[in-house]
Amino acid sequence: MRRNVLRAVVALVAAAVAVAGYLQVHGDFQRWSDESALDGACDGLLDRNVVRGVLGAGAVEVENEGRGAGLVGCEVGVYDGGTVEIRILDIPQSGKRPDSLFTGAPRAFAVPVGHGWTGLFGADPGDDAEADLFSAAEYEDVTTSLVLKCTGTSSAKGLYVSVTTTGDASLDDPAERPGFTRIATSTASRVSKARHCGAELGKPVSSLDLPVTEDDYEPLGTADGTCSGIPAAHGMAIATETARGGAPHETCLLADADHRRRYELEADFGPYAQEQLSLAAQRSFEGAPDSGTPAHQREPGGRMSWTSAKCPDGRALFTLQPSSDARERLDYPRRDADLAYERAALRAFAERSAKGHGCSAPAVP
């Protein structure tokens, strides 16, 4: 709905201001509609040429959002070229929970950006369960999220840059896919310099995996990504995983030989771990992961296990819990033997994930 409204407004603007641009001020945001709009968008942190290269040369409209504490945001729409929404967030030194961070759409796991970047790339395939998730021409949203670690004079511990693109395109072509990251990487470079962050930046993204859907699976015994090393035992035979590559959030999904999902494992680092720990503290349920102590907490209707490790960017959190399908099945086994497998699976997952991020060995479950 928002996309359609924005495109309709842009079309009217294009007709009304064929030669001259205009500027209107509306409460908490500014709406501009001429070529200089891109130079002023998001506090001047966007590269006009990169944005044009991604969205095209049509009439442009920019909305600069009101600034919150440590937050800059804007939305850019190009007539017949789609929209992008950009969010730039200071990662605080400690204590404050960041805004909700992107980890992937419900039916598609985000994959590492790689190429020296700490970040995620993912897409929302929409609500049509019958559609082929990424081969169709239209997608809902494609998001690139990058985390920068500041080493300069900035007061922020780090910076978070998120760019969501909405429009008509395909993720199928491997040669075209890296283009979805160009606005995020160019903005990250500019914001690091402008905020005196001094972050170590990645290289240009030349290749990018597709987001991984729940139907992308392989034998657990041959897994070589985020599920690698987890024992194929206790009925676990199928893995859905992403590649490793310095991503701040990692996922592994385990299923039995009948492809019934059983366990979900997740690893969070940096601001992603901080967000999860803040949420756990707010819920304040018994046994929440609010310390470095491994646990195997039996909760009503489910079971969650976790452990943690010390990392260069703070504490990392590793969790395991039964999938929603497993919790809903009446025949789901709830025996002490489950805990033994859960400990082994979580230990293997956490050790490999922590090693890949330069962390200490996790506490042994």
SENUMI-130426 format. One record per residue: x, y, z of N, C-alpha, C in turn; residue in one letter. Coordinates in steps of 0.2 Angstrom, whole numbers, plus 2048, in hexadecimal, padded with zeros to 3 digits. Example, Ala and Ser with C-alpha at 12.3 -4.5 7.8 and 13.67 -1.06 7.14 Angstrom:
BEGIN
8427E482783E7EA8278427F0827a/8407F58238447FB824840800827s/
END
This chain:
BEGIN
8047FA800800800800804806800m/80980680480E80C80581180E7FEr/8148087FB8178097F581380C7F0r/80C8097EF80880C7EA8068137EBn/8058157F180481C7F380A8217F1v/81081E7F38168227F18178237EAl/81681E7E681681E7DF8118237DCr/80B8237DE8068277DC80882E7DDa/80B8307E380D8377E48138397E0v/8178347DF81D8367DA81B8377D3v/8168347D18138357CA81083C7C9a/80C83E7CF8098447CE80F84A7CFl/8148497D381984E7D381D84E7CCv/81E8497C98228497C381E84D7BEa/81784C7BE8138507B98138587BAa/8138597C18128607C38198647C3a/81E8617C38258647C48298627BEv/8278627B882C85F7B38328637B2a/8328697B483986D7B383C86F7BAv/8388727BF83A8747C583886F7CBa/83D86E7CF83B86A7D583786E7DAg/83586B7E083286F7E583486C7ECy/83386F7F183486D7F882E86F7FCl/82C86A80082786A80582986880Bq/82786B81182986881782286681Bv/82286081D81C85D82081E85A827h/81D85E82C81E85B833825858834g/82585183582B84E83783084C831d/82E84D82B83284C825832851820f/83785181C837855816836851810q/83285480B8318508058338557FFr/8388527FC83B8567F683A8527F0w/83A8567EA8398537E483D8567DEs/8438567DF8478587D984E8557DAd/8528567D58598527D585D8537DBe/85C8597DE86085A7E485E8577EAs/8588537EA8558507EF85A84A7F2a/85D8477ED8618417EF8678447F2l/86A84A7F187084C7F486E84E7FCd/86884F7FD86685180486384B808g/86284680585E84080886383D80Da/85F83B81386383881886983C81Ac/86884281C86E84781E874847819d/87284681287784680D87C84080Dg/87983A81087D83481087C82F80Al/87883180587782D80087B82F7FAl/87E82A7F688182C7F087C82C7EAd/87B8327E78768337E287782E7DCr/87D82D7DA87E8297D487D8227D6n/87E8207DC87D8197DD8758187DEv/87281C7E186A81C7E286781C7DBv/8698207D68678207D086881A7CCr/86E8177CD8708117CA86C80B7CCg/86980B7D28658067D485E8077D2v/85B80D7D385480F7D28528127CCl/8578147C88558177C185581E7C1g/8538217BC8548287BB84D82C7BBa/8488297BD84182C7BE8418327C3g/83B8357C383983A7C883A8377CFa/83D83B7D383F8397DA83B83D7DFv/83A8397E483783C7EA83B8397F0e/83C83E7F584083C7FB83C83E801v/83B83A80683983B80D83E83A812e/84084081584584081A84183F821n/84283A82583F83982B84183D830e/83D83E83584084283B84583E83Fg/84A84184185083E84484E83C84Br/84F83684D84F834854856834857g/85783185D85D83086086282C85Ca/86782E85986B82A85586982784Fg/86382A84C86082784785F82C841l/86182A83B85F82D83585B829830v/85682B82D85282782985082B823g/84F82881D84C82B817849826813c/84482880E841823809842827803e/8448237FE8458267F78418227F2v/83D8267EE8398227E983A8257E2g/83B8217DD83C8237D68368207D2v/8338257CE82E8237CA83081D7C5y/82C8187C682D8127C283480F7C3d/8368107C983D80D7CB83D80A7D2g/83880A7D68388077DD83980C7E2g/83A80A7E883C80E7EE84180B7F2t/84580F7F684980C7FB848810801v/84880C80784880F80E84F80E811e/85281381385881381785881581Ei/85B81182285B81282986381282Br/86581782F86C81783286B818839i/86E81483D86D814844874813848l/87581784D87B81785187A811856d/87F80D85687F80785B88280A861i/87E80A86788080D86D886809870p/88980C87588F80987888C80387Cq/8878048808847FF88487D801886s/8797FC8888737FD88C86D7FF888g/86D80288286780487F8667FF879k/8607FD87985E7F887485D7FB86Dr/8607F986885F7FC8618587FB85Ep/8577FE8598507FD8568517F6853d/84B7F385184B7EC84F84F7EB849s/8537E68498587E58438567E083El/8577E08388557DB8338597D5834f/8567CF8348597C98348567C482Et/8517C682B84E7C28258477C2826g/8437C182083C7C082083A7B9823a/8347B98268327B28298337AC825p/8327AC81E8337A681A83A7A6816r/83E7AB8188457AB81484A7AD819a/84F7A98198557AB81E85A7B081Af/85C7B581D8617BA81A8687B781Aa/86B7B98158727B68148777BB815v/87E7B98168837BE8178847C2811p/8867C98128887CD80D88F7CB80Av/8937C980F89A7C780E89E7CD80Bg/8A47CB8088A87D08058AB7D580Ah/8AC7D28108AF7D78158AA7DB819g/8A37DA81789E7DE81B89B7DA820w/8997DC8268957D982B88E7DB829t/88A7D68268847D88248807D3822g/8797D48208747CF81E8717D2818l/86F7CD81486B7CE80E8657CA80Ef/85F7CC80D8597C880D8537CB809g/84E7C88088487CA8058427C7808a/83C7CB8078367C98098327C7803d/8317C080282D7BE7FC8267BF7FCp/8237C380181C7C48018187BF804g/8117BF80380D7BB80680A7B5802d/80C7B57FB8097B07F780D7A97F8d/80B7A57FC80E79F7FE80F79A7F8a/80B79B7F280B7977EC8117997E8e/81379F7E88187A27E481F79F7E5a/82279F7DF82A79D7E082D7A47E3d/8307A37E98327A87ED8367AE7EAl/83B7AC7E683F7B17E38407B17DBf/83D7AC7D883E7AC7D18387B17CDs/8337B37D182E7B77CE8317BE7CDa/82E7C27C98317C97C88307CE7CDa/82B7CD7D18297D17D782B7CF7DDe/82E7D37E282F7D17E882C7D77EDy/82C7D57F38297DA7F882F7DF7FAe/8347DD7FE8397E18008407DD800d/8457E07FE84C7DE7FE8507E2803v/8537DF8088567E380D85E7E180Et/8627E680E8697E581086A7E9816t/86D7E581B86F7E88228767E8823s/87A7ED8258817ED8268827F082Dl/8877ED8308897EF8378907F1836v/8927F78398987FA83889B7FB83Fl/8A17F98418A57F98478A97FF847k/8A880484B8AB80B84B8B280A84Fc/8B780D84C8BE80D84F8C0814850t/8BD81984D8BF82084D8BD824853g/8BB82A8528B982E8578B282F858t/8AE82B8558A782B8568A582985Ds/89F82C85F89D82A866899824866s/89782286089481B85F89881685Fa/89681086289A80A86189A80785Ak/89580885789480685088F80984Cg/88E80784688880A84288580583Fl/87E80583E87A80083A877804834y/87780182F8748048288707FE825v/86A8008248657FB8218617FF81Cs/8617FB81685E7FE8108597F980Dv/8537FA80D84D7F680A84B7F9804t/84B7F57FE8497F67F88437F37F6t/83E7F77F38387F47F18367F67EAt/8347F17E68337F27DF8327EC7DBg/8327EC7D58317E77D08387E57CDd/83B7DF7CF8417DD7CD8427D57CFa/8477D27CD8487CB7CE84F7CA7D2s/84F7C67D68557C47DA8597BE7D6l/8567BC7D18587B57CE85F7B67CBd/8617BC7C88677BD7C486D7BE7C8d/8717BA7C98777BB7CE87B7C17CCp/87B7C37C687F7C97C487B7CF7C6a/8757CF7C78717D57C98707D67D0e/8717D07D486F7D07DB8737D57DFr/87A7D57DE87E7DA7E287C7E17E2p/8787E37DC8767EA7DC8717EC7E2g/86E7E77E586A7E97EA86D7EB7F0f/8747EA7F18787EC7F787C7F27F6t/87B7F57EF8807FB7EE87E8017F2r/8778027F38768087F78788087FEi/877801801879800808881801809a/8857FE80488C7FF80588F806804t/88C8097FF88E8107FE88C815804s/88681480688481880C888816812t/88A81081388E80E819895811819a/89781281389E81581289D81D813s/89882081189782781289682881Ar/89182481D890826824896824829v/89A81F8278A081E82B8A482482Bs/8A58278258A982D8258A6833828k/8A083482789C83A82A89C83A831a/89B83483489B83383B8A183183Fr/8A783283B8AE83183E8AE82A841h/8AB82583E8AA81E8408B181A83Fc/8B481B8398BA8188388B9810837g/8B380E8358B28078348B680482Fa/8B87FE82F8BB7FA82A8B67F8825e/8B67FA81F8B17F981A8B27F3816l/8AD7F08138AE7EA80F8AF7EC808g/8B07E78048B17E97FD8AB7E97F9k/8AB7EB7F28A57EB7EE8A27E47EEp/89B7E37EF8987DD7EF8977DB7E7v/89B7D57E689B7D37DF8977CD7DEs/8957C97E38917C37E388D7C37E9s/8877C07E98827C07EF87E7BA7EEl/87D7B67F38797B07F38717B27F4d/86D7AE7F18667AF7F28647AE7FAl/85F7B27FC85C7B080385A7A9803p/85B7A580985979E80985279D80Cv/84E79980884779880A84779280Et/84279181184178B816841784812e/84078580B84077F80784777D804d/84C78180685278080485677C809d/85777580885977180D85E76C80Ay/86276980E86776480C86875F812e/86B75981186D75581687175881Bp/86F75782287375A82787A758827l/87C75282588274F825887753820g/88475681B88875A816888761817t/88576481C88476B81D88B76E81Ea/88C77481B89377781B89277E81Dd/88C78181F88B78882188A788828g/88478C82988378D830880787834t/87F78183187D77B834883776834c/88977883288E773832890771839s/89276A83989476883F88F765844g/88976784388376584788275D846i/88275984B88175284A87B750847p/87B74B84287574983F873743843a/86F74484986D73F84D867741850a/86473D85485E73E858858740853h/85873D84D85373E848854744843g/85A74884585B74E84185F74C83Am/85C74D83485F74B82E85F750829a/85B75682A85B75B82485D762827i/86176682386376C826861772821a/85F77782385E77D81F863783822t/86778581E86D78982086E78F81Ce/87279481E87579981A87D79881At/88079B81588879B81688A79F81Ca/89079D81E8937A28238977A7820r/8987AD82389B7B282089B7B9824g/89C7B882A89C7BE82E8957C282Fg/8907BE82E8897C182F8887C2837a/8847C88398837C984087D7C5842p/87A7C183E8747BC8408757B683Bh/8757B083F8757AA83B8707A583De/86D7A183886879D83A869796837t/86779183B86778A83886078783Ac/85D783836857780837858778836l/85677483B85776D83A85076A83Al/85076483684A76183584B759835a/84675583584774E83584774B82Ed/84774582D847742827841743823a/83B74482683574682383474D822d/83975182383A75882183575C826h/83475982C83075D831835761835r/83476783583976C83983976A840r/83F76A84384076884A84376E84Fr/84977084C84C77585084E77B84Cy/84F78184F85178784C85778A851e/85D78B84E86378D85186479484El/8667998538687A085086E7A2854e/8727A68518787A98548777B1853a/8787B58588787BC85787E7BF85Ad/8817C48568877C88588867CF858f/88A7D385C8897DA85C8837DD85Dg/8807E285A8797E585B8747E085Bp/8757DA85786F7D585786F7D185Dy/8757D08608757CD8678727D186Ca/8747D886C8727DD87086A7DD870q/8677DD86A8607DE86A85C7D786De/85F7D186C85C7CB86E85D7CB876q/8627CD8798637CD88085F7D2883l/85E7D88808597DD8828527DB883s/8507D787D8497D587D8487CF882l/84D7CB88484D7C688984C7C9890a/8507CF89184F7D28978497D5898a/8467D889383F7DB89383A7D6895q/83A7D08928357CA8938367C889Br/83C7C889D83E7C68A483B7BF8A6s/83A7BA8A18387B48A383D7B08A6f/83C7AB8AA8407A78AE8457A38A9e/84C7A48AA8517A18A68527A58A0g/8507AB89F8527AF8998597AF898a/85C7B08928637B08918667B7893p/8667B889A8697BF89C8707BE89Fd/8737B989E87A7B88A187E7B389Cs/8847B289D8887AE8998877A689Ag/8837A589F88279E8A187E79A89Ct/88079489987C79089587678E898p/87078C89586A78A898866786893a/86278289685D77E89285777E896h/85478489584E786898847783895q/84477F89983D77D897838782898r/83578589383078A894829786892e/82478989481D78689381C78688Bp/81B78088981A78088182077F87Dg/82677F88082C77F87C83277E880g/83877F87D83E77F88084378387Dr/84778688184C78B87D853789881m/85878987D85F78888086378E87Ds/86879088186D79587E874795881w/87879887E87F79988188279F87Et/8877A188088A7A887E8927A887Es/8957AD87B89C7AD87A89E7B487Aa/8A47B687B8A77BC87B8AA7BD874k/8A87C38718AA7C586A8AD7CC86Ac/8B17CD8658B47D48648AE7DA864p/8A87D88628A37DD86289E7DC868d/8A07D986D89C7D887389A7D0874g/8947CF8778927C887988E7C6873r/88F7BF87188B7BC86C8867B7870a/8817B686C87B7B286F87A7AC86Al/8797A686D8787A086887279D86Cf/86C79C86886679986A864793866t/86178E86985D789866857788869l/85178786584B785868847781862q/84277D86583E77A86083A77E85Bp/83A77C85583678085082F780852s/82B78584F82478685182078084Fs/82277D84981F77684782077184Cd/82677084F82776B85482376C85Ba/82377385D81F774863817773862r/81577385C80E77385B80C76B85Ae/81176785880F76085780E75C85Er/80975985E80775586480C74F865l/80F74D86081474786081B749861d/81C74F86282375286382674F86Ay/82B74B86982E74886F83174D874p/82F74C87A83275088083574C885r/83B74988383F74588884574888Ar/84874588F84F74889185474788Cd/85374288785874188285874787Da/85374B87D85375187885875687Bd/85975688185D75B884864759882l/86675388286D75188086E753879a/86A75287586B75486E86B75B86Dy/86775F87086776687086D769872e/87076687887776987A87C768875r/87C76287288176086C880765866a/87A76686487876A85E87A771860a/87877486587A77B86788177C868l/88577786B88C77886C88F778865r/88E77386089177385A88F77A856a/88977C85688778285388B788855f/88B78985C88E78F85F89578F85Ea/89978985F8A078985E8A278B857e/89F7898528A178B84B89F79284Ar/89979484C89779B84B89C7A084Es/89E79E8558A27A38598A97A3856a/8AC79D8538B279D8508B27A284Ak/8AD7A18468AD7A58408AD7AD841g/8AB7AF8478AA7B68498B07B884Dh/8B57B484E8BB7B68528B97B685Ag/8B47B385C8B27B38638B57AE867c/8B57AE86E8B77A98728B37A3871s/8B579D8748B17978748AB798878a/8A579687689F79787A89F793880p/89B79588589A79188B89778B889a/89A78588C89877F88A89177D88Dv/88C77C88888577A88B88577388Ep/
END
